[in-house]
């Protein structure tokens, strides 16, 4: 969990240029949002982009690998 209460994949929260957090080095997804840049961007079932595969968190949102 990051300082703003969001869950991210990975062990370290990194702040993106727009003030959000990702679990790795930030990279721009096709829709303009930031994802962790370790893998190819993927669209999850509820619409957001993540890096790698989609995984549901306890709060019902998806994160990537």
PDB file of N, CA, C, O and CB in Angstrom:
ATOM      1  N   UNK A   1       0.849  -1.176   0.000  1.00  0.00           N
ATOM      2  CA  UNK A   1       0.000   0.000   0.000  1.00  0.00           C
ATOM      3  C   UNK A   1       0.898   1.244   0.000  1.00  0.00           C
ATOM      4  O   UNK A   1       1.899   1.305   0.714  1.00  0.00           O
ATOM      5  CB  UNK A   1      -0.967  -0.004   1.231  1.00  0.00           C
ATOM      6  N   UNK A   2       0.519   2.221  -0.808  1.00  0.00           N
ATOM      7  CA  UNK A   2       1.288   3.464  -0.933  1.00  0.00           C
ATOM      8  C   UNK A   2       0.783   4.520   0.049  1.00  0.00           C
ATOM      9  O   UNK A   2      -0.261   4.335   0.674  1.00  0.00           O
ATOM     10  CB  UNK A   2       1.210   4.001  -2.375  1.00  0.00           C
ATOM     11  N   UNK A   3       1.522   5.635   0.188  1.00  0.00           N
ATOM     12  CA  UNK A   3       1.123   6.682   1.132  1.00  0.00           C
ATOM     13  C   UNK A   3      -0.288   7.234   0.917  1.00  0.00           C
ATOM     14  O   UNK A   3      -0.911   7.709   1.867  1.00  0.00           O
ATOM     15  CB  UNK A   3       2.094   7.804   1.052  1.00  0.00           C
ATOM     16  N   UNK A   4      -0.802   7.180  -0.320  1.00  0.00           N
ATOM     17  CA  UNK A   4      -2.153   7.694  -0.568  1.00  0.00           C
ATOM     18  C   UNK A   4      -3.230   6.628  -0.406  1.00  0.00           C
ATOM     19  O   UNK A   4      -4.401   6.894  -0.678  1.00  0.00           O
ATOM     20  CB  UNK A   4      -2.232   8.278  -1.959  1.00  0.00           C
ATOM     21  N   UNK A   5      -2.854   5.416   0.037  1.00  0.00           N
ATOM     22  CA  UNK A   5      -3.824   4.353   0.281  1.00  0.00           C
ATOM     23  C   UNK A   5      -4.060   3.429  -0.893  1.00  0.00           C
ATOM     24  O   UNK A   5      -4.847   2.491  -0.770  1.00  0.00           O
ATOM     25  CB  UNK A   5      -5.105   4.946   0.677  1.00  0.00           C
ATOM     26  N   UNK A   6      -3.413   3.650  -2.026  1.00  0.00           N
ATOM     27  CA  UNK A   6      -3.585   2.769  -3.176  1.00  0.00           C
ATOM     28  C   UNK A   6      -2.674   1.560  -3.056  1.00  0.00           C
ATOM     29  O   UNK A   6      -1.620   1.619  -2.423  1.00  0.00           O
ATOM     30  CB  UNK A   6      -3.304   3.520  -4.483  1.00  0.00           C
ATOM     31  N   UNK A   7      -3.099   0.454  -3.678  1.00  0.00           N
ATOM     32  CA  UNK A   7      -2.279  -0.747  -3.754  1.00  0.00           C
ATOM     33  C   UNK A   7      -1.562  -0.770  -5.086  1.00  0.00           C
ATOM     34  O   UNK A   7      -2.140  -0.425  -6.116  1.00  0.00           O
ATOM     35  CB  UNK A   7      -3.132  -2.022  -3.568  1.00  0.00           C
ATOM     36  N   UNK A   8      -0.303  -1.176  -5.068  1.00  0.00           N
ATOM     37  CA  UNK A   8       0.457  -1.353  -6.298  1.00  0.00           C
ATOM     38  C   UNK A   8       1.170  -2.691  -6.247  1.00  0.00           C
ATOM     39  O   UNK A   8       1.426  -3.230  -5.171  1.00  0.00           O
ATOM     40  CB  UNK A   8       1.468  -0.197  -6.505  1.00  0.00           C
ATOM     41  N   UNK A   9       1.489  -3.223  -7.421  1.00  0.00           N
ATOM     42  CA  UNK A   9       2.297  -4.430  -7.485  1.00  0.00           C
ATOM     43  C   UNK A   9       3.747  -4.043  -7.236  1.00  0.00           C
ATOM     44  O   UNK A   9       4.156  -2.929  -7.563  1.00  0.00           O
ATOM     45  CB  UNK A   9       2.131  -5.154  -8.858  1.00  0.00           C
ATOM     46  N   UNK A  10       4.512  -4.931  -6.674  1.00  0.00           N
ATOM     47  CA  UNK A  10       5.911  -4.648  -6.389  1.00  0.00           C
ATOM     48  C   UNK A  10       6.102  -4.252  -4.944  1.00  0.00           C
ATOM     49  O   UNK A  10       5.138  -4.101  -4.195  1.00  0.00           O
ATOM     50  CB  UNK A  10       6.429  -3.556  -7.300  1.00  0.00           C
ATOM     51  N   UNK A  11       7.326  -4.088  -4.567  1.00  0.00           N
ATOM     52  CA  UNK A  11       7.620  -3.828  -3.159  1.00  0.00           C
ATOM     53  C   UNK A  11       7.809  -2.351  -2.837  1.00  0.00           C
ATOM     54  O   UNK A  11       7.828  -1.980  -1.663  1.00  0.00           O
ATOM     55  CB  UNK A  11       8.847  -4.579  -2.757  1.00  0.00           C
ATOM     56  N   UNK A  12       7.949  -1.506  -3.845  1.00  0.00           N
ATOM     57  CA  UNK A  12       8.219  -0.091  -3.606  1.00  0.00           C
ATOM     58  C   UNK A  12       7.259   0.789  -4.399  1.00  0.00           C
ATOM     59  O   UNK A  12       7.031   0.565  -5.588  1.00  0.00           O
ATOM     60  CB  UNK A  12       9.668   0.245  -3.972  1.00  0.00           C
ATOM     61  N   UNK A  13       6.704   1.785  -3.731  1.00  0.00           N
ATOM     62  CA  UNK A  13       5.840   2.758  -4.404  1.00  0.00           C
ATOM     63  C   UNK A  13       6.702   3.848  -5.028  1.00  0.00           C
ATOM     64  O   UNK A  13       7.615   4.370  -4.388  1.00  0.00           O
ATOM     65  CB  UNK A  13       4.810   3.374  -3.411  1.00  0.00           C
ATOM     66  N   UNK A  14       6.406   4.188  -6.283  1.00  0.00           N
ATOM     67  CA  UNK A  14       7.092   5.281  -6.969  1.00  0.00           C
ATOM     68  C   UNK A  14       6.040   6.283  -7.441  1.00  0.00           C
ATOM     69  O   UNK A  14       5.038   5.907  -8.050  1.00  0.00           O
ATOM     70  CB  UNK A  14       7.950   4.750  -8.174  1.00  0.00           C
ATOM     71  N   UNK A  15       6.280   7.563  -7.151  1.00  0.00           N
ATOM     72  CA  UNK A  15       5.338   8.599  -7.561  1.00  0.00           C
ATOM     73  C   UNK A  15       5.502   8.899  -9.053  1.00  0.00           C
ATOM     74  O   UNK A  15       6.618   9.017  -9.558  1.00  0.00           O
ATOM     75  CB  UNK A  15       5.542   9.884  -6.725  1.00  0.00           C
ATOM     76  N   UNK A  16       4.369   9.021  -9.743  1.00  0.00           N
ATOM     77  CA  UNK A  16       4.368   9.345 -11.161  1.00  0.00           C
ATOM     78  C   UNK A  16       4.357  10.866 -11.342  1.00  0.00           C
ATOM     79  O   UNK A  16       4.091  11.592 -10.384  1.00  0.00           O
ATOM     80  CB  UNK A  16       3.151   8.698 -11.871  1.00  0.00           C
ATOM     81  N   UNK A  17       4.641  11.362 -12.550  1.00  0.00           N
ATOM     82  CA  UNK A  17       4.614  12.813 -12.779  1.00  0.00           C
ATOM     83  C   UNK A  17       3.277  13.480 -12.461  1.00  0.00           C
ATOM     84  O   UNK A  17       3.250  14.670 -12.150  1.00  0.00           O
ATOM     85  CB  UNK A  17       4.964  13.092 -14.201  1.00  0.00           C
ATOM     86  N   UNK A  18       2.160  12.736 -12.533  1.00  0.00           N
ATOM     87  CA  UNK A  18       0.856  13.333 -12.235  1.00  0.00           C
ATOM     88  C   UNK A  18       0.452  13.174 -10.768  1.00  0.00           C
ATOM     89  O   UNK A  18      -0.672  13.520 -10.406  1.00  0.00           O
ATOM     90  CB  UNK A  18      -0.204  12.713 -13.119  1.00  0.00           C
ATOM     91  N   UNK A  19       1.348  12.655  -9.913  1.00  0.00           N
ATOM     92  CA  UNK A  19       1.078  12.565  -8.485  1.00  0.00           C
ATOM     93  C   UNK A  19       0.517  11.246  -8.007  1.00  0.00           C
ATOM     94  O   UNK A  19       0.314  11.081  -6.804  1.00  0.00           O
ATOM     95  CB  UNK A  19       0.155  13.617  -8.110  1.00  0.00           C
ATOM     96  N   UNK A  20       0.254  10.289  -8.899  1.00  0.00           N
ATOM     97  CA  UNK A  20      -0.195   8.963  -8.499  1.00  0.00           C
ATOM     98  C   UNK A  20       0.995   8.087  -8.131  1.00  0.00           C
ATOM     99  O   UNK A  20       2.132   8.557  -8.101  1.00  0.00           O
ATOM    100  CB  UNK A  20      -1.012   8.310  -9.619  1.00  0.00           C
ATOM    101  N   UNK A  21       0.734   6.821  -7.853  1.00  0.00           N
ATOM    102  CA  UNK A  21       1.801   5.893  -7.500  1.00  0.00           C
ATOM    103  C   UNK A  21       1.725   4.636  -8.358  1.00  0.00           C
ATOM    104  O   UNK A  21       0.641   4.181  -8.723  1.00  0.00           O
ATOM    105  CB  UNK A  21       1.725   5.528  -6.014  1.00  0.00           C
ATOM    106  N   UNK A  22       2.890   4.084  -8.673  1.00  0.00           N
ATOM    107  CA  UNK A  22       3.010   2.782  -9.332  1.00  0.00           C
ATOM    108  C   UNK A  22       4.083   1.994  -8.596  1.00  0.00           C
ATOM    109  O   UNK A  22       4.912   2.571  -7.892  1.00  0.00           O
ATOM    110  CB  UNK A  22       3.359   2.932 -10.864  1.00  0.00           C
ATOM    111  N   UNK A  23       4.068   0.681  -8.760  1.00  0.00           N
ATOM    112  CA  UNK A  23       5.030  -0.188  -8.085  1.00  0.00           C
ATOM    113  C   UNK A  23       6.240  -0.466  -8.940  1.00  0.00           C
ATOM    114  O   UNK A  23       6.532  -1.630  -9.213  1.00  0.00           O
ATOM    115  CB  UNK A  23       4.380  -1.486  -7.696  1.00  0.00           C
ATOM    116  N   UNK A  24       6.934   0.521  -9.360  1.00  0.00           N
ATOM    117  CA  UNK A  24       8.120   0.390 -10.197  1.00  0.00           C
ATOM    118  C   UNK A  24       8.333   1.668 -10.970  1.00  0.00           C
ATOM    119  O   UNK A  24       7.589   2.633 -10.792  1.00  0.00           O
ATOM    120  CB  UNK A  24       7.996  -0.807 -11.155  1.00  0.00           C
ATOM    121  N   UNK A  25       9.334   1.690 -11.822  1.00  0.00           N
ATOM    122  CA  UNK A  25       9.625   2.885 -12.611  1.00  0.00           C
ATOM    123  C   UNK A  25       8.410   3.246 -13.471  1.00  0.00           C
ATOM    124  O   UNK A  25       7.934   2.398 -14.226  1.00  0.00           O
ATOM    125  CB  UNK A  25      10.880   2.665 -13.501  1.00  0.00           C
ATOM    126  N   UNK A  26       7.894   4.480 -13.381  1.00  0.00           N
ATOM    127  CA  UNK A  26       6.715   4.869 -14.147  1.00  0.00           C
ATOM    128  C   UNK A  26       6.958   4.894 -15.656  1.00  0.00           C
ATOM    129  O   UNK A  26       8.005   5.345 -16.120  1.00  0.00           O
ATOM    130  CB  UNK A  26       6.244   6.221 -13.693  1.00  0.00           C
ATOM    131  N   UNK A  27       5.975   4.404 -16.413  1.00  0.00           N
ATOM    132  CA  UNK A  27       5.980   4.462 -17.872  1.00  0.00           C
ATOM    133  C   UNK A  27       4.583   4.871 -18.323  1.00  0.00           C
ATOM    134  O   UNK A  27       3.603   4.589 -17.633  1.00  0.00           O
ATOM    135  CB  UNK A  27       6.407   3.084 -18.506  1.00  0.00           C
ATOM    136  N   UNK A  28       4.482   5.526 -19.462  1.00  0.00           N
ATOM    137  CA  UNK A  28       3.192   5.997 -19.983  1.00  0.00           C
ATOM    138  C   UNK A  28       2.466   4.880 -20.724  1.00  0.00           C
ATOM    139  O   UNK A  28       3.036   4.247 -21.613  1.00  0.00           O
ATOM    140  CB  UNK A  28       3.395   7.206 -20.918  1.00  0.00           C
ATOM    141  N   UNK A  29       1.203   4.636 -20.359  1.00  0.00           N
ATOM    142  CA  UNK A  29       0.349   3.662 -21.050  1.00  0.00           C
ATOM    143  C   UNK A  29      -0.296   4.341 -22.263  1.00  0.00           C
ATOM    144  O   UNK A  29      -0.261   5.567 -22.365  1.00  0.00           O
ATOM    145  CB  UNK A  29      -0.751   3.085 -20.082  1.00  0.00           C
ATOM    146  N   UNK A  30      -0.884   3.567 -23.185  1.00  0.00           N
ATOM    147  CA  UNK A  30      -1.509   4.149 -24.382  1.00  0.00           C
ATOM    148  C   UNK A  30      -2.589   5.202 -24.097  1.00  0.00           C
ATOM    149  O   UNK A  30      -2.822   6.085 -24.922  1.00  0.00           O
ATOM    150  CB  UNK A  30      -2.111   3.053 -25.199  1.00  0.00           C
ATOM    151  N   UNK A  31      -3.246   5.115 -22.937  1.00  0.00           N
ATOM    152  CA  UNK A  31      -4.302   6.075 -22.625  1.00  0.00           C
ATOM    153  C   UNK A  31      -3.793   7.316 -21.892  1.00  0.00           C
ATOM    154  O   UNK A  31      -4.592   8.169 -21.506  1.00  0.00           O
ATOM    155  CB  UNK A  31      -5.363   5.405 -21.795  1.00  0.00           C
ATOM    156  N   UNK A  32      -2.475   7.433 -21.694  1.00  0.00           N
ATOM    157  CA  UNK A  32      -1.907   8.601 -21.027  1.00  0.00           C
ATOM    158  C   UNK A  32      -1.695   8.442 -19.541  1.00  0.00           C
ATOM    159  O   UNK A  32      -1.068   9.304 -18.926  1.00  0.00           O
ATOM    160  CB  UNK A  32      -2.772   9.760 -21.255  1.00  0.00           C
ATOM    161  N   UNK A  33      -2.192   7.376 -18.936  1.00  0.00           N
ATOM    162  CA  UNK A  33      -1.950   7.098 -17.523  1.00  0.00           C
ATOM    163  C   UNK A  33      -0.569   6.489 -17.358  1.00  0.00           C
ATOM    164  O   UNK A  33       0.040   6.035 -18.327  1.00  0.00           O
ATOM    165  CB  UNK A  33      -3.034   6.156 -16.946  1.00  0.00           C
ATOM    166  N   UNK A  34      -0.086   6.481 -16.140  1.00  0.00           N
ATOM    167  CA  UNK A  34       1.221   5.892 -15.865  1.00  0.00           C
ATOM    168  C   UNK A  34       1.060   4.500 -15.253  1.00  0.00           C
ATOM    169  O   UNK A  34       0.187   4.271 -14.415  1.00  0.00           O
ATOM    170  CB  UNK A  34       2.036   6.802 -14.923  1.00  0.00           C
ATOM    171  N   UNK A  35       1.915   3.583 -15.687  1.00  0.00           N
ATOM    172  CA  UNK A  35       1.994   2.231 -15.136  1.00  0.00           C
ATOM    173  C   UNK A  35       3.454   1.956 -14.820  1.00  0.00           C
ATOM    174  O   UNK A  35       4.339   2.672 -15.287  1.00  0.00           O
ATOM    175  CB  UNK A  35       1.409   1.156 -16.133  1.00  0.00           C
ATOM    176  N   UNK A  36       3.709   0.916 -14.024  1.00  0.00           N
ATOM    177  CA  UNK A  36       5.096   0.506 -13.789  1.00  0.00           C
ATOM    178  C   UNK A  36       5.656   0.017 -15.110  1.00  0.00           C
ATOM    179  O   UNK A  36       4.983  -0.726 -15.823  1.00  0.00           O
ATOM    180  CB  UNK A  36       5.198  -0.608 -12.681  1.00  0.00           C
ATOM    181  N   UNK A  37       6.862   0.413 -15.452  1.00  0.00           N
ATOM    182  CA  UNK A  37       7.393   0.166 -16.785  1.00  0.00           C
ATOM    183  C   UNK A  37       8.147  -1.120 -17.013  1.00  0.00           C
ATOM    184  O   UNK A  37       8.915  -1.203 -17.971  1.00  0.00           O
ATOM    185  CB  UNK A  37       8.255   1.237 -17.128  1.00  0.00           C
ATOM    186  N   UNK A  38       7.966  -2.135 -16.176  1.00  0.00           N
ATOM    187  CA  UNK A  38       8.757  -3.351 -16.325  1.00  0.00           C
ATOM    188  C   UNK A  38       8.281  -4.254 -17.459  1.00  0.00           C
ATOM    189  O   UNK A  38       9.093  -5.000 -18.006  1.00  0.00           O
ATOM    190  CB  UNK A  38       8.740  -4.117 -15.044  1.00  0.00           C
ATOM    191  N   UNK A  39       7.017  -4.222 -17.832  1.00  0.00           N
ATOM    192  CA  UNK A  39       6.459  -5.088 -18.871  1.00  0.00           C
ATOM    193  C   UNK A  39       5.588  -4.289 -19.832  1.00  0.00           C
ATOM    194  O   UNK A  39       5.387  -3.087 -19.664  1.00  0.00           O
ATOM    195  CB  UNK A  39       5.644  -6.225 -18.243  1.00  0.00           C
ATOM    196  N   UNK A  40       5.078  -4.987 -20.841  1.00  0.00           N
ATOM    197  CA  UNK A  40       4.140  -4.411 -21.799  1.00  0.00           C
ATOM    198  C   UNK A  40       2.835  -4.026 -21.098  1.00  0.00           C
ATOM    199  O   UNK A  40       2.396  -4.729 -20.188  1.00  0.00           O
ATOM    200  CB  UNK A  40       3.863  -5.405 -22.951  1.00  0.00           C
ATOM    201  N   UNK A  41       2.216  -2.924 -21.508  1.00  0.00           N
ATOM    202  CA  UNK A  41       0.939  -2.500 -20.929  1.00  0.00           C
ATOM    203  C   UNK A  41      -0.188  -3.435 -21.359  1.00  0.00           C
ATOM    204  O   UNK A  41      -0.251  -3.858 -22.513  1.00  0.00           O
ATOM    205  CB  UNK A  41       0.614  -1.052 -21.342  1.00  0.00           C
ATOM    206  N   UNK A  42      -1.078  -3.752 -20.412  1.00  0.00           N
ATOM    207  CA  UNK A  42      -2.221  -4.625 -20.632  1.00  0.00           C
ATOM    208  C   UNK A  42      -3.476  -3.914 -20.138  1.00  0.00           C
ATOM    209  O   UNK A  42      -3.426  -3.216 -19.126  1.00  0.00           O
ATOM    210  CB  UNK A  42      -2.030  -5.994 -19.914  1.00  0.00           C
ATOM    211  N   UNK A  43      -4.604  -4.080 -20.835  1.00  0.00           N
ATOM    212  CA  UNK A  43      -5.881  -3.537 -20.370  1.00  0.00           C
ATOM    213  C   UNK A  43      -6.576  -4.584 -19.509  1.00  0.00           C
ATOM    214  O   UNK A  43      -6.756  -5.719 -19.950  1.00  0.00           O
ATOM    215  CB  UNK A  43      -6.787  -3.116 -21.570  1.00  0.00           C
ATOM    216  N   UNK A  44      -6.971  -4.223 -18.284  1.00  0.00           N
ATOM    217  CA  UNK A  44      -7.653  -5.147 -17.367  1.00  0.00           C
ATOM    218  C   UNK A  44      -9.161  -5.150 -17.651  1.00  0.00           C
ATOM    219  O   UNK A  44      -9.661  -4.272 -18.354  1.00  0.00           O
ATOM    220  CB  UNK A  44      -7.379  -4.750 -15.881  1.00  0.00           C
ATOM    221  N   UNK A  45      -9.888  -6.142 -17.101  1.00  0.00           N
ATOM    222  CA  UNK A  45     -11.326  -6.276 -17.364  1.00  0.00           C
ATOM    223  C   UNK A  45     -12.162  -5.034 -17.051  1.00  0.00           C
ATOM    224  O   UNK A  45     -13.166  -4.785 -17.718  1.00  0.00           O
ATOM    225  CB  UNK A  45     -11.858  -7.415 -16.576  1.00  0.00           C
ATOM    226  N   UNK A  46     -11.760  -4.251 -16.045  1.00  0.00           N
ATOM    227  CA  UNK A  46     -12.545  -3.059 -15.716  1.00  0.00           C
ATOM    228  C   UNK A  46     -12.012  -1.795 -16.391  1.00  0.00           C
ATOM    229  O   UNK A  46     -12.479  -0.697 -16.090  1.00  0.00           O
ATOM    230  CB  UNK A  46     -12.568  -2.857 -14.217  1.00  0.00           C
ATOM    231  N   UNK A  47     -11.035  -1.933 -17.306  1.00  0.00           N
ATOM    232  CA  UNK A  47     -10.601  -0.815 -18.124  1.00  0.00           C
ATOM    233  C   UNK A  47      -9.228  -0.225 -17.907  1.00  0.00           C
ATOM    234  O   UNK A  47      -8.668   0.308 -18.865  1.00  0.00           O
ATOM    235  CB  UNK A  47     -11.520   0.211 -17.961  1.00  0.00           C
ATOM    236  N   UNK A  48      -8.625  -0.276 -16.697  1.00  0.00           N
ATOM    237  CA  UNK A  48      -7.328   0.383 -16.538  1.00  0.00           C
ATOM    238  C   UNK A  48      -6.190  -0.380 -17.211  1.00  0.00           C
ATOM    239  O   UNK A  48      -6.282  -1.588 -17.431  1.00  0.00           O
ATOM    240  CB  UNK A  48      -7.019   0.556 -15.068  1.00  0.00           C
ATOM    241  N   UNK A  49      -5.129   0.335 -17.531  1.00  0.00           N
ATOM    242  CA  UNK A  49      -3.914  -0.286 -18.039  1.00  0.00           C
ATOM    243  C   UNK A  49      -3.002  -0.631 -16.864  1.00  0.00           C
ATOM    244  O   UNK A  49      -2.911   0.124 -15.896  1.00  0.00           O
ATOM    245  CB  UNK A  49      -3.190   0.650 -19.048  1.00  0.00           C
ATOM    246  N   UNK A  50      -2.337  -1.765 -16.958  1.00  0.00           N
ATOM    247  CA  UNK A  50      -1.321  -2.163 -15.990  1.00  0.00           C
ATOM    248  C   UNK A  50      -0.121  -2.702 -16.752  1.00  0.00           C
ATOM    249  O   UNK A  50      -0.206  -2.955 -17.954  1.00  0.00           O
ATOM    250  CB  UNK A  50      -1.873  -3.227 -14.986  1.00  0.00           C
ATOM    251  N   UNK A  51       0.979  -2.876 -16.067  1.00  0.00           N
ATOM    252  CA  UNK A  51       2.166  -3.468 -16.658  1.00  0.00           C
ATOM    253  C   UNK A  51       2.121  -4.976 -16.412  1.00  0.00           C
ATOM    254  O   UNK A  51       2.012  -5.406 -15.264  1.00  0.00           O
ATOM    255  CB  UNK A  51       3.469  -2.834 -16.068  1.00  0.00           C
ATOM    256  N   UNK A  52       2.203  -5.773 -17.458  1.00  0.00           N
ATOM    257  CA  UNK A  52       2.159  -7.229 -17.314  1.00  0.00           C
ATOM    258  C   UNK A  52       0.743  -7.745 -17.217  1.00  0.00           C
ATOM    259  O   UNK A  52      -0.155  -7.221 -17.875  1.00  0.00           O
ATOM    260  CB  UNK A  52       2.938  -7.662 -16.097  1.00  0.00           C
ATOM    261  N   UNK A  53       0.528  -8.774 -16.399  1.00  0.00           N
ATOM    262  CA  UNK A  53      -0.794  -9.390 -16.225  1.00  0.00           C
ATOM    263  C   UNK A  53      -1.619  -8.658 -15.173  1.00  0.00           C
ATOM    264  O   UNK A  53      -1.069  -8.013 -14.281  1.00  0.00           O
ATOM    265  CB  UNK A  53      -0.646 -10.862 -15.834  1.00  0.00           C
ATOM    266  N   UNK A  54      -2.949  -8.760 -15.284  1.00  0.00           N
ATOM    267  CA  UNK A  54      -3.872  -8.125 -14.335  1.00  0.00           C
ATOM    268  C   UNK A  54      -4.080  -9.016 -13.108  1.00  0.00           C
ATOM    269  O   UNK A  54      -4.270 -10.225 -13.237  1.00  0.00           O
ATOM    270  CB  UNK A  54      -5.231  -7.827 -15.015  1.00  0.00           C
ATOM    271  N   UNK A  55      -4.042  -8.414 -11.928  1.00  0.00           N
ATOM    272  CA  UNK A  55      -4.304  -9.112 -10.669  1.00  0.00           C
ATOM    273  C   UNK A  55      -5.201  -8.229  -9.816  1.00  0.00           C
ATOM    274  O   UNK A  55      -4.913  -7.046  -9.633  1.00  0.00           O
ATOM    275  CB  UNK A  55      -2.973  -9.457  -9.916  1.00  0.00           C
ATOM    276  N   UNK A  56      -6.296  -8.794  -9.287  1.00  0.00           N
ATOM    277  CA  UNK A  56      -7.215  -8.018  -8.462  1.00  0.00           C
ATOM    278  C   UNK A  56      -6.671  -7.883  -7.038  1.00  0.00           C
ATOM    279  O   UNK A  56      -6.181  -8.853  -6.460  1.00  0.00           O
ATOM    280  CB  UNK A  56      -8.611  -8.674  -8.444  1.00  0.00           C
ATOM    281  N   UNK A  57      -6.761  -6.669  -6.477  1.00  0.00           N
ATOM    282  CA  UNK A  57      -6.321  -6.400  -5.121  1.00  0.00           C
ATOM    283  C   UNK A  57      -7.504  -6.531  -4.155  1.00  0.00           C
ATOM    284  O   UNK A  57      -8.646  -6.649  -4.600  1.00  0.00           O
ATOM    285  CB  UNK A  57      -5.687  -4.993  -5.023  1.00  0.00           C
ATOM    286  N   UNK A  58      -7.249  -6.513  -2.842  1.00  0.00           N
ATOM    287  CA  UNK A  58      -8.340  -6.640  -1.873  1.00  0.00           C
ATOM    288  C   UNK A  58      -9.415  -5.559  -1.996  1.00  0.00           C
ATOM    289  O   UNK A  58     -10.557  -5.787  -1.597  1.00  0.00           O
ATOM    290  CB  UNK A  58      -7.778  -6.612  -0.489  1.00  0.00           C
ATOM    291  N   UNK A  59      -9.075  -4.394  -2.536  1.00  0.00           N
ATOM    292  CA  UNK A  59     -10.068  -3.321  -2.654  1.00  0.00           C
ATOM    293  C   UNK A  59     -10.842  -3.394  -3.982  1.00  0.00           C
ATOM    294  O   UNK A  59     -11.628  -2.496  -4.283  1.00  0.00           O
ATOM    295  CB  UNK A  59      -9.379  -1.957  -2.529  1.00  0.00           C
ATOM    296  N   UNK A  60     -10.623  -4.461  -4.782  1.00  0.00           N
ATOM    297  CA  UNK A  60     -11.371  -4.653  -6.017  1.00  0.00           C
ATOM    298  C   UNK A  60     -10.768  -4.011  -7.247  1.00  0.00           C
ATOM    299  O   UNK A  60     -11.337  -4.121  -8.333  1.00  0.00           O
ATOM    300  CB  UNK A  60     -12.722  -4.138  -5.841  1.00  0.00           C
ATOM    301  N   UNK A  61      -9.644  -3.351  -7.113  1.00  0.00           N
ATOM    302  CA  UNK A  61      -8.960  -2.751  -8.254  1.00  0.00           C
ATOM    303  C   UNK A  61      -7.892  -3.708  -8.766  1.00  0.00           C
ATOM    304  O   UNK A  61      -7.464  -4.623  -8.063  1.00  0.00           O
ATOM    305  CB  UNK A  61      -8.334  -1.387  -7.871  1.00  0.00           C
ATOM    306  N   UNK A  62      -7.475  -3.479  -9.999  1.00  0.00           N
ATOM    307  CA  UNK A  62      -6.454  -4.322 -10.608  1.00  0.00           C
ATOM    308  C   UNK A  62      -5.083  -3.656 -10.572  1.00  0.00           C
ATOM    309  O   UNK A  62      -4.962  -2.438 -10.710  1.00  0.00           O
ATOM    310  CB  UNK A  62      -6.834  -4.654 -12.042  1.00  0.00           C
ATOM    311  N   UNK A  63      -4.046  -4.486 -10.383  1.00  0.00           N
ATOM    312  CA  UNK A  63      -2.652  -4.065 -10.507  1.00  0.00           C
ATOM    313  C   UNK A  63      -1.962  -5.040 -11.436  1.00  0.00           C
ATOM    314  O   UNK A  63      -2.480  -6.125 -11.700  1.00  0.00           O
ATOM    315  CB  UNK A  63      -1.934  -4.004  -9.113  1.00  0.00           C
ATOM    316  N   UNK A  64      -0.810  -4.666 -11.929  1.00  0.00           N
ATOM    317  CA  UNK A  64      -0.043  -5.534 -12.810  1.00  0.00           C
ATOM    318  C   UNK A  64       1.019  -6.313 -12.057  1.00  0.00           C
ATOM    319  O   UNK A  64       1.136  -6.232 -10.835  1.00  0.00           O
ATOM    320  CB  UNK A  64       0.599  -4.724 -13.907  1.00  0.00           C
ATOM    321  N   UNK A  65       1.785  -7.067 -12.825  1.00  0.00           N
ATOM    322  CA  UNK A  65       2.880  -7.870 -12.230  1.00  0.00           C
ATOM    323  C   UNK A  65       3.951  -7.002 -11.639  1.00  0.00           C
ATOM    324  O   UNK A  65       4.935  -7.513 -11.104  1.00  0.00           O
ATOM    325  CB  UNK A  65       3.501  -8.789 -13.267  1.00  0.00           C
TER     326      UNK A  65
END
